[in-house]
Amino acid sequence: METKAPMKVIIVGGAIAGLTLAHSLKHANIDYQVIDAYPIASPVGASIAIFQNGCKVLAAPPAGTLLEQRFGYSICLLPRQRLIQLLYDHLEDKSKVHAGHGKKVIRVAHSTEGVEVFTEDGSSYSGDVVVGCDGIHSSVRSEMWRHAELNHPGIPLADRSAFASEFTCLFGIAGAVPGLPPGESNIVHGKPASFLTFIGLNGDVYFFLYMRMSERHLWPDSPRFSQEQGESLANAHMGAHITEDVTFGDIWTKRKTFTLLPMEEGVLQDWHWGRFAVVGDAAHKMTVNLGQGGNSAIESAAALANALNEANLCRRGDRVSQEEIEMALSNYQESRRPRLVTIARAAFEIARSQALEGLKPWLFFSRVFFDNTFLADLSTEQFLGTVLLNYIRKPIRLDNSLWLQGNNQSLTKPPSFHFFACAALVLTLSWILKR
C-alpha cells in the first residue's frame, strides 16, 4: 500500500488565529509548525478580548440570557493573553511551537514544490503551505504580495490600500468599581468619545474608550501611541458618565493595564496566492465595537482547516500538488469572505452610530425599535452560519439547530440597517417639523 507524505503547514503567528489553526490541523492529522516573533501569550498589541465561544458579541441581560437560550453557550469574558495561554497549554506537542527572540520571519521562499520560511536566527521551516496569522502588520502577507508581484496577474491594487484607521480605542482592565456589578455591561454613545464596559464575574471592569481621529490614516502609516498619550486621552474624559452614578474617572483610577491603538478597518480582496494564505487581522480587520475581530479570526482558521483537510484527503499523488493547494485556498476564501464583508460592514456602521455620526444613531434612542430582544436578535444574525470544523463532531447544545442554519436565517430577523436609516430619517423630520 502506497504511503503518502504527510501534509505540512507553516503557521506564522502564535496568537488566537494561529493556535486555533494548529488545534484544527491536529484534529485533521495535518502536520504543522508555529512560528512567532514574540513569546507565546506575551502582552503584545491588544491586551483584552471578549469571547462568546466563537461569537464575540457580549450583550447585557436580558440579551445575553437570550443568546445562551438560543445557542446553548454562555458569553465568556477573559483577557486576550489568558485565552492564548489556554490554547497553548492544550497543545499536545509544544515542540512544534517556535517563539521568541530570533523567530521573526524575514523571508519566504516559494516554488511549485513547497515553501520555506526563514527567521532572523538563521532557522528555516519547510512545508506545503505557509499561513499568515501574524496580524495587521503581517510579514507573510508582505511576502505573499512580493511573490505575486513577480508573477501575473499580481495582487489587486485595492489591497494595497485596503486597511485604514479613522478611530482610536483606549482599552484595558480595571479593578472592581462600586456601582458596576458583575455581569453588567454599559454602552455610552457620544461625541467626542463613546464608551463600552463589561464587568467580569470577579468584578474586574473591561473598558473601551473610542474616539475619532482628526484624519484618516492608510496602512502602513497607522499612528503609534505611547502610554503617555493614552493617559492624556483618559484624563480628558474623567468626568464622562458610564452610568448615572459612575464616571470613567472612577474606572480609570482602578486601572490595571491599558493600551491605546488605532482601529484599522478593511477586508482584502485576495486572501491567498500560490501556497500562501492569510487569516484573521492579516486578511480582515474591523473596529472592536462589534466584538467580532477575534471570533472572525477563529472562524477563518476553521474554514481554512476544512479546506486543507479536504485537499489532503482527496489528493491524487504522494504530495498535495500546487493545483490542489490553490484550489483549497480558493475554497477557503470563497467560504468566508462574503460573510466577513457583512460582519465588517456591521462593525463599521456600529462604530459610527456609537460616535453619533449620521442618522442611524436614532435607532438606539427609539423605543419603537429598541426593545429587550433587539441586541439578541442582532447578535443572532451574526452567529448564524458560524463556521464549524466539518470533520469532527459538531458542538450542538440544548438540542437546538441554530448553529446549522444559514447566514440569512434567524429566529427573529431584525430589520436591516437600511430600514433603520429610513426610520431615523422619518423620526428626524418629525422632530424638525414639531419645532
C-alpha positions in Angstrom: 0.0 0.0 0.0 1.4 3.4 -1.0 2.2 5.7 1.9 1.5 9.3 1.2 3.8 12.1 2.5 2.2 14.0 5.4 0.9 17.4 4.5 2.7 20.2 6.5 1.5 23.7 7.2 3.8 26.5 8.5 1.8 28.9 10.7 3.3 32.3 11.3 1.7 33.9 14.4 1.1 32.2 17.7 -1.9 34.1 18.9 -5.6 33.3 18.7 -5.9 32.6 14.9 -2.6 30.7 14.7 -3.1 28.5 17.7 -6.8 27.8 16.7 -5.5 26.7 13.3 -2.9 24.5 15.0 -5.5 22.7 17.1 -7.8 22.4 14.0 -5.0 20.9 11.8 -4.1 18.4 14.6 -7.6 17.0 14.5 -7.2 16.6 10.7 -3.9 14.7 11.2 -2.1 17.5 9.2 1.4 18.3 10.4 2.2 21.9 11.4 4.9 24.2 12.8 4.0 27.5 14.6 6.5 30.5 14.4 6.1 33.7 16.4 8.4 36.6 16.9 7.3 37.1 20.4 6.9 34.7 23.4 3.6 32.9 23.4 0.9 34.9 25.4 3.1 38.0 25.7 1.2 41.3 26.2 1.8 42.5 22.7 -0.8 44.6 20.9 -4.4 44.3 22.3 -4.3 43.4 25.9 -8.0 42.5 26.2 -10.5 40.5 24.2 -14.1 39.4 24.7 -15.2 36.0 23.6 -18.5 34.2 23.5 -17.4 30.7 22.3 -16.8 31.9 18.8 -19.5 34.6 19.0 -17.7 37.6 20.4 -20.6 40.0 21.0 -21.2 40.4 24.7 -24.7 41.8 25.4 -26.0 42.6 28.8 -29.0 40.7 30.2 -31.6 40.1 29.0 -29.9 39.8 25.6 -27.1 37.7 27.0 -29.5 35.3 28.6 -31.5 35.0 25.3 -28.3 34.2 23.4 -27.5 31.4 25.8 -31.0 30.0 25.4 -30.8 30.2 21.6 -27.3 28.8 21.1 -26.6 26.8 24.2 -23.4 28.7 25.1 -23.0 31.4 27.6 -20.9 34.5 27.0 -17.2 34.2 28.1 -15.1 37.3 29.0 -11.4 37.0 29.7 -8.1 38.8 28.9 -6.7 38.0 25.4 -3.5 36.9 27.0 -5.3 34.3 29.1 -7.1 32.8 26.0 -3.8 32.5 24.1 -2.2 30.8 27.1 -5.1 28.3 27.3 -4.8 27.5 23.6 -1.1 27.0 24.0 -1.4 24.9 27.2 -3.7 22.4 25.5 -1.4 21.8 22.5 -0.1 18.2 23.0 3.2 18.7 21.2 4.8 22.0 22.2 8.0 21.2 20.2 6.1 22.3 17.2 6.0 25.9 18.5 9.0 28.2 17.9 8.5 31.6 19.6 10.5 34.4 21.0 13.9 36.0 20.2 15.1 35.4 16.7 11.9 34.0 15.3 10.8 37.0 13.3 10.1 35.9 9.7 12.4 37.7 7.3 11.8 35.8 4.1 9.6 33.1 2.5 10.8 31.1 -0.5 8.0 29.8 -2.7 8.0 27.2 -5.5 5.7 24.7 -7.1 7.2 22.1 -4.7 6.6 23.9 -1.4 7.5 26.8 0.8 10.4 27.6 3.1 10.2 30.2 5.9 13.4 31.8 7.1 13.7 33.6 10.5 16.2 36.1 11.9 18.2 33.5 13.9 19.0 31.6 10.7 16.4 28.8 11.1 14.3 27.6 8.3 11.0 25.7 8.2 9.7 23.8 5.1 6.1 22.9 4.3 3.4 22.7 1.7 1.6 25.9 2.8 2.5 29.0 4.7 -0.3 30.8 6.6 0.0 34.3 7.9 -1.8 34.6 11.3 0.5 37.5 12.2 -1.8 40.4 12.4 -2.3 43.7 10.6 1.4 44.2 10.1 1.7 40.7 8.6 5.1 39.7 7.2 3.6 36.7 5.5 1.2 39.0 3.6 4.1 41.2 2.6 5.9 38.2 1.2 2.8 36.9 -0.5 2.4 40.3 -2.2 6.1 40.3 -3.2 5.9 36.9 -4.8 2.6 37.8 -6.5 4.1 40.9 -8.0 6.8 38.9 -9.6 4.2 36.9 -11.4 0.9 37.6 -13.1 -1.7 38.9 -12.5 -0.2 40.0 -9.2 -2.5 41.4 -6.5 -5.4 43.8 -6.8 -4.3 47.4 -6.4 -7.1 47.9 -4.0 -5.5 45.5 -1.5 -2.5 47.9 -1.1 -4.9 50.4 0.5 -7.4 48.1 1.9 -6.8 49.0 5.6 -7.4 52.4 7.0 -8.0 53.8 10.5 -10.4 56.6 11.5 -10.9 55.8 15.2 -8.7 55.0 18.1 -9.5 52.8 21.1 -8.2 53.1 24.6 -8.9 49.8 26.3 -7.8 48.0 29.4 -8.8 46.3 32.6 -9.6 47.9 35.9 -10.4 46.6 39.4 -13.9 46.4 40.8 -15.7 49.7 40.9 -18.7 50.3 43.3 -21.9 50.7 41.2 -20.8 48.3 38.5 -21.9 44.8 39.4 -20.6 41.6 37.9 -22.3 40.6 34.6 -23.3 44.2 33.7 -22.4 45.9 30.5 -22.8 49.6 29.5 -22.7 51.3 26.1 -22.4 55.1 26.1 -23.0 56.8 22.8 -21.5 60.3 22.5 -19.2 62.9 21.0 -16.3 63.3 21.0 -15.9 60.0 22.8 -18.1 56.9 23.3 -17.6 54.1 25.8 -18.2 50.4 26.4 -17.7 48.5 29.6 -18.1 44.9 30.7 -17.9 43.7 34.2 -16.4 40.2 34.8 -17.6 37.7 37.4 -14.7 38.8 39.7 -15.7 42.4 39.4 -12.9 43.5 37.0 -14.0 46.1 34.6 -13.1 45.7 30.9 -13.3 49.2 29.5 -13.2 50.7 26.0 -13.0 54.4 25.1 -13.5 55.2 21.4 -12.6 58.5 19.6 -12.4 59.6 16.0 -9.0 60.8 14.9 -8.5 64.1 13.2 -7.6 62.4 9.9 -7.9 59.1 8.2 -4.7 57.0 8.0 -3.9 54.4 5.4 -2.0 51.3 6.5 1.0 51.1 6.9 1.0 54.7 8.1 -1.3 54.0 11.0 -0.2 56.1 14.0 1.5 54.6 17.0 0.7 55.8 20.5 2.6 56.0 23.7 1.4 55.2 27.2 1.6 58.9 28.0 -0.8 59.6 25.1 -3.2 57.0 26.5 -3.1 58.6 29.9 -3.7 62.1 28.4 -6.8 60.8 26.5 -8.2 59.2 29.6 -7.6 62.3 31.7 -9.6 64.4 29.2 -12.7 62.2 29.8 -12.6 61.5 33.5 -15.9 63.2 34.1 -17.8 61.2 31.4 -20.7 59.2 32.9 -20.7 55.5 32.3 -23.8 55.2 34.4 -25.8 57.8 36.4 -23.5 57.3 39.4 -20.2 56.0 37.8 -17.8 58.1 35.8 -15.0 57.0 33.6 -12.7 58.5 36.1 -13.9 56.1 38.7 -12.9 53.2 36.4 -9.6 54.8 35.3 -8.3 55.2 38.9 -8.7 51.4 39.3 -6.9 50.6 36.1 -4.5 47.6 36.0 -3.5 47.7 32.3 -4.4 49.8 29.3 -3.4 50.3 25.6 -4.2 52.9 23.1 -4.3 51.7 19.5 -5.7 52.8 16.1 -8.6 50.7 14.9 -7.8 49.7 11.3 -10.8 48.6 9.1 -10.7 46.7 5.9 -11.1 43.3 4.1 -8.7 42.2 1.5 -10.0 41.1 -1.9 -7.4 38.3 -2.2 -6.6 36.2 0.9 -4.3 33.8 -0.9 -1.8 33.4 -3.7 0.1 30.3 -4.6 0.9 28.4 -1.4 0.3 31.5 0.7 -2.8 32.3 2.8 -3.6 34.9 5.4 -6.1 34.5 8.3 -7.5 36.9 10.9 -6.3 40.5 11.1 -3.9 39.9 8.3 -6.9 39.4 5.9 -9.8 41.2 7.6 -9.7 43.9 10.3 -12.5 45.8 11.9 -13.2 48.1 14.9 -13.8 46.4 18.2 -17.2 48.0 18.7 -19.0 44.8 17.4 -16.6 42.5 19.2 -16.2 40.2 16.2 -12.5 40.6 15.4 -11.2 37.6 17.4 -14.2 35.4 16.7 -13.9 36.1 12.9 -10.3 35.0 13.1 -11.3 31.8 14.9 -13.9 31.1 12.1 -11.4 31.8 9.4 -9.0 29.4 10.9 -11.7 26.7 11.0 -12.6 27.4 7.4 -9.0 27.1 6.2 -8.6 23.9 8.2 -11.7 22.5 6.5 -10.3 23.4 3.0 -6.9 21.9 3.7 -8.3 18.7 5.2 -10.4 18.2 2.1 -7.4 18.7 -0.1 -5.3 16.4 2.0 -7.9 13.6 1.8 -8.6 14.0 -1.9 -5.1 14.4 -3.2 -4.2 12.3 -6.2 -0.4 12.0 -5.7 2.1 11.3 -2.9 2.1 15.0 -2.1 -0.5 17.7 -2.4 0.1 19.4 -5.7 0.3 23.2 -6.3 -3.0 23.0 -8.1 -4.7 21.2 -5.2 -3.3 23.7 -2.7 -4.5 26.7 -4.8 -8.0 25.1 -5.1 -8.2 24.6 -1.4 -7.1 28.1 -0.6 -9.6 29.5 -3.1 -12.4 27.4 -1.5 -11.3 28.8 1.9 -11.7 32.4 0.7 -15.0 31.8 -1.1 -16.4 30.2 2.1 -15.5 33.1 4.3 -15.2 36.4 2.5 -18.9 37.1 1.8 -19.8 36.6 5.5 -16.8 38.5 6.6 -17.7 41.5 4.4 -21.2 41.6 6.0 -19.8 41.5 9.6 -17.1 44.1 8.9 -19.8 46.4 7.4 -21.9 46.0 10.6 -18.9 46.8 12.7 -18.3 49.9 10.5 -21.9 51.0 11.0 -21.9 50.5 14.7 -18.7 52.3 15.3 -20.1 55.4 13.6 -23.5 55.0 15.3 -21.9 54.9 18.7 -20.0 58.1 17.8 -23.4 59.7 16.9 -22.5 60.2 13.3 -25.3 60.5 10.8 -28.9 59.4 11.2 -28.5 55.8 12.3 -27.9 56.6 16.0 -31.6 57.4 16.2 -32.3 53.7 16.3 -30.6 53.4 19.7 -32.9 56.1 21.2 -36.2 54.9 19.7 -38.3 52.7 21.8 -40.2 51.7 18.7 -37.2 49.6 17.5 -35.1 49.1 20.6 -36.6 46.5 23.0 -35.2 43.8 25.2 -34.7 41.4 22.4 -33.1 43.8 19.9 -29.5 43.1 20.8 -30.1 39.4 21.0 -31.7 39.4 17.5 -28.9 41.5 16.0 -26.3 39.1 17.5 -28.2 36.1 16.4 -27.9 37.3 12.8 -24.1 37.4 13.2 -23.9 33.9 14.7 -26.0 32.1 12.2 -23.8 30.4 9.7 -20.8 30.2 12.1 -18.1 28.0 10.5 -17.6 24.7 12.3 -14.9 22.1 11.6 -16.7 19.7 9.3 -14.6 16.6 10.2 -15.2 16.5 13.9 -18.4 16.1 16.0 -20.4 19.4 15.9 -20.8 21.1 19.3 -24.6 21.4 19.4 -26.1 22.1 22.8 -29.7 22.3 24.1 -30.9 20.2 21.1 -31.2 23.4 19.0 -30.4 23.7 15.3 -29.4 27.4 15.1 -25.7 26.5 14.6 -26.7 24.7 11.4 -28.8 27.5 9.9 -27.6 29.7 7.1 -26.5 33.3 7.2 -29.9 34.6 6.0 -31.9 32.7 8.6 -32.8 33.9 12.1 -35.1 33.1 15.0 -36.4 36.7 14.8 -34.9 38.5 11.9 -34.2 42.2 12.8 -34.7 45.0 10.3 -31.8 45.8 8.2 -29.5 48.9 8.7 -31.1 50.4 5.6 -34.5 50.1 7.3 -33.2 51.8 10.4 -31.7 54.6 8.3 -35.1 55.3 6.7 -36.8 55.1 10.1 -34.2 57.5 11.6 -34.9 59.9 8.7 -38.6 59.9 9.4 -38.1 60.5 13.1 -35.7 63.3 12.4 -38.1 65.1 10.0 -40.9 64.6 12.5 -38.8 66.2 15.2 -37.8 69.2 13.0 -41.5 69.8 12.0 -42.6 69.8 15.6 -40.1 72.6 16.5 
